[in-house]
Amino acid sequence: MSIQDETSSDRWLSHCVWIVALWASFFNLLNFNGYPLFRPEVAITMLALALVGGVMALIQQSAKPRLWFLVVALFAAVLVDLNASISAIWFLGCWAIFAVIAFYVREVFVKILFAAAAAVLFFQGAELVLDDGSPREAGNEAQNLQAPDRDRADRPAIVHLVLDSYLGLDGMALGPDIYRDLRSEQIRFFTSHDFQVYPRAYSPYAKTLNSLPALFSYGQDEPVVHSITSEYSIPEQLPYFADLDAMGYRIDALLPAYFDLCVKQKLTQCRTFESSGLSSMLGTEMSATDRAKVFGFTMLNLTRTIRSATGRIRPDPGARLAHNRSELFPLTSLGQFDSFIADVAGLREGEVKFAHILLPHDPYMLAADCTVKPESRWLDEHGPGTAAAREQGYADQVRCLQQWLDRLLDALDRTPAGREAIVLIHGDHGSRIAPTQPFVDGPQLSPRELLMSYSTFFAIRVPGESPGEVPGTHSLGRLMADFRAREFAAAPRPAPAVDQVAVTDAAGTPREWRPLPGFTR
């Protein structure tokens, strides 16, 4: 082979390596999410990645001869970040190591990168092509198993549903009118299904990773300490699940992976799900371009250093933050809710069916009829966008949720065990539609804005007990403690107590306790 041929070959490799590497990462993402290959949104994303890879190749070419090794090493570090989500210190370390290698072996380094990326692309692509599209079987993830041969408790079944970011009824009463109308609709819906509702229930915490351990410990837990990067939690044995186990209940759980009960709680069945599953877009009204946008932002958010660096660049201050634009929490949760409804159809006496569903959590992407809005209209709890627009989006999502709740209750009413079951439905915190969550030394929030974080929904259906509104202001922990004191057999009526809420640092660790603002305007 001539020198000219070698030069042409090297130039071809340098132009293709980044395209192949980006496609390989994208195919890996598709496989992880069980997303089919032959879709228009996949083709659009591949074209966009090819353009990005082409620009990277041109930058690399223009950096020759002196800076070439630094540029190649930088792009290689970007690929590591894309596939391993490394911190800034690791990113710089990879960049330095790759720069040394590229300086000494030059074009060989690109050839090695190309060979590795091409191999990944081939095998990931083959798996996508051979995938028959059948649903993947979800295994039992429970590690601390209940005794499989013991009899179930001679008690009514319990259906326990935690709905994320579900604002309380008297939080809705604070307005605007869209919330007041929503409050009336919610009361009619739940009381017509024989629920007792607690309009002034509240969570002392505005973050899920604090609120759930607290309520499952009846409000007696030690404050949870978080690092600034806390995203996942595996709690120790929680009193609520330990008590249910001690009373002979067989417990099944369905929940998002970031708060994993499967590892240490006494359970019979447990399954986690990724909060934002790309396959949930299939079969929806979303356009191919909107789906491609979600793919792109998902790939960006798989990185850590690049995401942090680009997050500081906002050409349009009115646009949604990039780290929010890959989130599909509500859409993914609709599919998980379907699974939960199918599961409770086989409910039996002495069983507990527990689920944590990320509805009506943001982004506000669902219309009241549960169709998916165009991506350009999705909104997030803290903005951007006006508070009125976000509150309208939130109300739409609650109305969509109500349809799934109606289906759940209908499924329960079709079986004897379901009709006799105790059904507990509550939030983990409020809607959090405010400029920010409450932080120590953070921006000053109005009493109403604070209640948007702390006011949360609570309702219970107990066969033989009359529906209606239960007066009083009660924390989730006190409600759960009184429910336990009644052996999980009657609706709670806790005694009045001091109502306080936690204010956290930026990492989410509670630092101060302050009085809960009043619910009257």
N, C-alpha and C positions, 0 to 999 in steps of 0.2 A: 504493500500500500504506500502511495506517495505521501510526502509531507503535506501536500495540498489536500489530499483526501483525508488525512488525519485531522487537519485543521477544520475542514468542513464537518467532519464527524463530531469533533469536540464542540463546535459551534451549535450543531443540531442538538446535542445533548444538553448544553447550557440553556437552550431555549425551551426544551421539553421537560427538564427535570422538575421544575417547580410546578408545572401543570400536572404532571403525573403524581407528584407528592400530595398536592391539594386534593386531587381526585381520590387518591388512596384514603386520605383522612375522611373525606366525605362518604365514601363507600362504607368505611368502618362505622360511621355514624348511622347510615341507613340500616346496616345489619343489626346494630345494637337495638334500634327501635323497631325492627321488623317492618321496614318500609319498602314497598316494591320498587324495583329499578325502573321499569318502563312506564314512567309517568311524565307528563309535560313539565311539571315543576322540577323534576330531577334534571331534565334536559336543560332547562333555563339556568339552574344552579351550576351545572357543569360548564355551561358556556360562560357564565360570570366568573367562575373560578379559572377558566382558561385565560380569560382576559387579565385577571389578577396575576396569574403565573407568567403570562407574557410580559407584563410590565416589570415584574421582578427580574425576568431574564434580560430585558433591555437595560435595567439599572445595573445589573451585574456586568453586562458587556461594556457599558460606558465607564465602569470603574477600573477597567484594565488600563495599564498594567499594574499600577502601584497599589491601588486600594481594593483590587479584585478579591483578595483573600479575606479581607474584613467584611465585605458585602456578602460573599458566599457563606461565611461563618455566621453572620447575623441572620440570614434567611434560614440556615439550618437550625439555629437556636429557636427561631419562630416556629418551625415545624415541631420541635421538641415540646414547646409550650402548648401548641395546638393539640398534641396527642397525650401530654402528661400533665398539663396545667401546673407549671413550675413557678416558684416565687422569683422575685427580681434577682436575689443573690444567686440562685441556681441558674437563672437565665444568663446573667453576666459570666458565670463560670463556664457554662456551655459555650457561650460566644468566644471566650478566651481560648478554650481548648480547641474548638473547631478552627479558630484563626491560626493557631500554631500548626495544626495538621494541614490546613489548606495552604499555608505559606510554603511548607516543605514538599508536599506531594502534588500541589496545584490541581491539574485537570483530573488526576486520579480520584481526588476527593469527590468531585462532581459525579464521576462514573460510579463510585460506590453508593452515593446517595440515590442515583437513578436506579441502580440495580435493586436496592432495598425497597424503594418506593414502587417500582414496577412489580416486584414480587407481591407486595401487600395488595396493590391494585388488582392483580390477577386473581389472587385467592379470594379476596373480598368480593370481587365482581362475579367470580364463579359461584360463590355461595348465594349471591343475590339472584343470579340467573336460575339456579337450581331450586331456589325456595319455591314451594308450591303454594305459598300464601295461607296455609292453614294456621289457625291460632296456636300459639306456643303454650304448652301445658305449664301451668303455674304450680310449682311444688309447695309442700308444706315447709315453711321456714322456721317454725317453732323449734327452739333448741332446749327449752326447759319444759319438757312435756309433762302434762298431767297424766296420772295413772290411767292407762287405756282401758283397764278391765273393771274399773269401779262403776257402780251404778250412778246414774244421774240423780241429782237432788230432786226430791219430791216437792218441787216448787214451781210456780209459774215461770215461764221463760222471760228473759230480759232482752230487749232490743235497745242498744245504747248507741246513739248516733251523735258524733261531734261534727258540727258544721263550722268550718273555718271562717272567721271574720263576720259572724252573724250578729248584727246589731240588736240590742235589746229593745223591747217595745216602748219603754219610756225614753230611751235614746231617740227612737223615731219620733216620739211625741214632741221633741224639741224643734221639729221642723227641718226643712221647709215643708210646704204643703205636700210635695211628692212623698215625703216620709210619713206625714200624718195619714195620708190616704193608705199608704202601705201598712201602717200600724193597724188601721181598721180592718184591712183585708186579712192580715195575719191573725188577728184575734178571731174573726169570723171563721177562718179556715180551721184553726186548731180547736176552738171550742166546739165546732160542729163535728169534729172527730173525737170528742170526749176528753180533750186535754185540759189540764190545769196549767195556766201560764203565769209566769212571774215577771211582770213588766219591769221591775227595778232590780233584776239580777245583774250582777257585774263580775268581771274578772279583776282581781287586784293587779294583774299584769297585762301589758299590751303586746307581749311577744309570746308566741306559741311555746317555745322551748322553756319558758318560765311557767306559763299558765297551766299546761297539761300536767307536769309533775306536781304542781301545787294542788290542783283539784283532785288528782288521783291519790293524794296524800291527805285529803280532807282539810287542806289548808295548814297542815302542821309541818310541812317540809322545811328543810334548810334552804336558804336562797341559792339558786343555781348560778354558778360562776362560769362565765363564758369568756373565750378569747374573742378578739375582734373578727376572727375568721370562722367562728362557730357556724356550721351549717347542718351538722348531723348530731344526733344525741341518742345514746343507748342508755336509758335509765336503769338504775338498780331496781330490785323488786319493789313494786309500788303497793301500798296497803290495800287499795281498792281491789286489785286483781288477786292479791293474796287472800283477802277476805272472801271473795267469790269462790275461789278454789277451796278454801276451808269449809265453805257451806255446801260443797258438793256440786257446784255448777261446772259444766263443761263449757269452755270458753273458746270461741272462734273470733279472730281479729283480722281486719283489713285496714291498712293504713299506709300513708306515704312513708317512703324510706327514711326521710330525714328525722323522724321521731320513731325509732325502731323498738317496738315492744316485743318483737319475736325472740330476742336473744335471752332476756333474763326474766320475763314474766312467765308464770305458770299458765300455759295455754295448751289447748288440744290441736287447734289449727291456727296458722298465722300466715299472712301473705302481705308483702309490701309492694308498693308500686312507685315508679319514678314520678315525681310530681308533674313533670311536663313531658308527655310522650308524644313524639312526632306523629305516630300512627293514628292518633286521635283526630288528625285533620282529614283522614280518609273518610269519604262518604258525607262530607259537609259541603256547605255552599261556598267555601273559600275558593278564591280564584287561584290559578297556577302561580301567578306572580306574587300573591300574598303568601302562599306556601313557600315559595322560593325565598322570600324575605325572611321568613321564620327560620328556614335552613341556614341562611347566611348569618343571622344574628346568633343562632345556636352555635355555629362554628366559632364565631368571635368569642362567645361566652364560655366556650370550652377552654380557652386560654386564661391565664391569670395575669401575667406581666403585660401582654399586649392589650388585654381588656382594660387594665388599669391605666395604661398609657393613653389609649384612645378615648377613654372615658372623660379625660380632661379637655377633649376637643369637642365643642358643641357649636357647629356653625349656625344652628337654629335653636335658640334657647327655648322656643315653644314646642320643640319636638320631644317625644318620649325618650327617656334614657335608654341607651343601647342595651344595658344589662337587663332591662325589663322586656325587651321586644322579642325575646325567644320564649317567653313564658306562656304556657298553654294550660295553666292550672285548672280553670273551670271546665275546659273542653275535655281534658283527660279525666277529670273527676266524674263527668257525666257517664263515661264508659264504666268507671269503677262502681258508680252508683247502680248501674244496671246489673253488675255482678252481685252486688250486695242484695238487691231485690230478688234476684234469682235464688240466692242462698237462703234468704229468710222464708222462701216458699216451702222449704222443708223443715221449718222450725219445730222443735219438740220441747216438751216440758223439761225443765232442769238445764236448759241451755242458755248461754249468753252469746248473742251476736253483737259484736262491737265493730264499729267502723268510724274512721276519721276521714271525712271527705272535704276537699278543698273548694267548697262552695259556701257562700257567695264570694269567696276570695277574688281579689283582682288578678289579672286585668279584667276590666269590664268589657267583655267581648260578646256576650250572649244577649240577644233580644229577649223580650218577655215571652215569646213563643219558642225560645231555645234555638232559633236559627243563629248562625254566626254572622256578626256584623263585619263589614269590610275592615281590614287591618288598620286603615287610616283613621278609623273611629274608635279604636281600642283606647282605653284610658286606665290610669293607675291610681292607687289610693292617695298618694301624696302629690299627684300632678305629674307633668304640667296639665293645663286645661283648667277651666273654671270649676269651682266647687259645685256649682249648679249642674254642670255637665256630668261630673263624676257621680253626683248623687242620683241623677237620672239613670246613669249606667248601672249603678249599684242596685237601684230599685228594679230595673229590668231583670237583672240577674237573680234577685230574690224571687221575682215572679216566675222565672224559669225554674228555679229550685223547687218552688211550691208544686209544680207539676210532677216532679220526681217524688216528692214527699207523698203526694196523693197516690201515686202508683205503689209506693212502699206500703202505705196503710191499706190499700186495696188488697195487696198480696197477703198481708197479715190477716185481714178480715175473712179471707177465703179458707182459713184452716182453724180448727179448734184451738190448737196451741197458740196461734197468732192472735185470735180473739181474746184469749185469756192472758196474753203477755203484757208485761209492764214495758211501756215504750218511753224511753228518755231521750229527748232531743235538746241539745244546747250548743251554744257557741264556745269558742275558746277566748275570744276578746271581741272588741267592737269592729266597726267597719274601718276605723283608722283613717277616715277621710278628713284630713287636716293637713296643714303645711308640713308637719313632721310628727313622729311619735314623741311622747314626753321623755325628754332627756334632762339629766342634771346639767345645769348651766346651758341648756338648749334654748331655742326661741320661746318666748312667752306665748302660751296658748290660752285661749279663752276657756271658761268653764264648759261651754258646749263642745269645743274642740277636744278637750280632755275626755269628756264623756263619749265622744265618738271612738276613743280608744278602749275605754273600760266597760261601758254598758254592753251587755251581751244577752243573748236569748237563752231562755230556759223554759222548758215545758215538759210535762210528764202525763202519761195516761195510765191510770191504774183502774182495772175493772172493778166496778162497784162504787167508785168515787165520782162525785159530780164534777163536771167541767166548770171552768170559770177563771176569774182573775184572782191571784193570791196577793194580798197586800204585803207591804214591807220591802225594805232594801236588804238584799242578801248577797253575799259573795258566793261564788261557785263552790269554794271550799266548805263553807258552812252548810250549803244546801246538800252537798255530797255527804258530809259528816252526819247530818240529820237523817238522810236517806239510809245510811248505814245503821244508825241507831234504831231505825225501824225495820232492820233486817231486810232491807231492799224490798219491802212488801207494801209500803204506803208512801204517799207523797210527802215530801219534807215540809216541816213547819218550824224552821229554826228560830230560836229566840233572838231578839235584837242584840246587836253588838256594835262596837266601834267600827265604822266603815273607813278603811284606809286603802290607798293604792300605792304601788311601788313606782318610783322613778329610777330609771337605769342610767348607766353610763353608755357610751356609744357602742360598746361591745354587747350590751344587753344584760349586764350584771346589775341586780337591784342595789341601789346605793342609799336611797332615802324613802321614807314612808310619809305620805301626805294625806290629808283628809280627802275623801271622795267628794267632788263637787255635788251640789244639790241638783235634783232632777227638775226643779221648777225654774222657770225662766225669770 
